[in-house]
Amino acid sequence: MGLTVGTRTTTTGGGSLTAVGLALSLGGVIRSQETLALAGVSLTLTSGLIVTLGFIYRWMTDTRAERRALAAAQDRAQEERQSYFALKAANEAEMTRLHRDVVAERANNAAALAVERTAMYAQLERDRFQIQTKAFRTGVMFERAGLLEPDAPVPSNIISFPLTETPSVEPQERSREHGVVGP
C-alpha cells in the first residue's frame, strides 16, 4: 500500500522546507547573521519533524502485512470450513448408509424368524400328529385286547411255585484221602 496524496504532499513539503531551512542556516552562518541561522535551524528541525511524522504515519498505517496475514487466515478458515462441511456430509452419508443397513438387516432377521417360526410350527404339528396317532393306536390295541374294561381279568404269565416244601438235600461227605486237606 503506497502513500496517500496528502501524505506525499506533506512529506514533499517537509523535505523542501528542510532544504530551505538548511539554506537559511548556511546563509546565516556565512553572513554571520545569528537570527537567520537560528530561523534556518528552527525551520530545518520543524520540517524534519514533519517528515519524520509522515514516515511514522506511514509506518503506523501500513497494513499490507496484516492484510496479507488476514487474507491467509481467512483462506485457511474457508478451507477448514469447506473441509468441515465435506466431513459432515460424508459422516451424514455414512450414518444414513448404516441406518439403511440396520433397517435392511432387521427386515431380513424378521423374515428369517418368520420362516423359522413357520417351520417350527409345521414340525410341531407333524410331531403332535404322530404322537396322537401312536396314542390312538395304543388305545385301539388296548381296547382290542380288552384291557380297558374295568372288570376284565388281566392276562399274565406268572410262574406259580409249589406250595409244598421240597425235602432238603444234605451234602454228601467227601472222602478224605491221604494228603488232601479240606473241610
RAURZI-V885555 format. One line per field, one symbol per residue. ss: DSSP state (H for helix, E for strand, L for the rest). phi: phi as a letter, one per 30 degrees, with the letter a starting at -180 (. if undefined). burial: 1 if it has 9 or more other C-alpha atoms within 8 Angstrom, else 0. A space follows every 50 residues. Layout:
ss: ???
phi: ???
burial: ???
//
This chain:
ss: LLLLHHHHHHHHHHHHHHHHHHHHHHHHHHHLLHHHHHHHHHHHHHHHHH HHHHHHHHHHHLLHHHHHHHHHHHHHHHHHHHHHHHHHHHHHHHHHHHHH HHHHHHHHHHHHHHHHHHHHHHHHHHHHHHHHHHHHHHHHHHHHHLLLLL LLLLLLLLLLLLLLLLLLLLLLLLLLLLLLLLL
phi: .ddddddddddddddddddddddddddddddicddddddddddddddddd ddddddddddcdcddddddddddddddddddddddddddddddddddddd dddddddddddddddddddddddddddddddddddddddddddddidcdd cddcdbccdccdddddddcddddddccdiccad
burial: 00000011011001101111111111111000100111111111111101 10011001000000000000000000000000000000000000000000 00000000000000000000000000000000000000000110001000 000000000000000000000000000000000
//
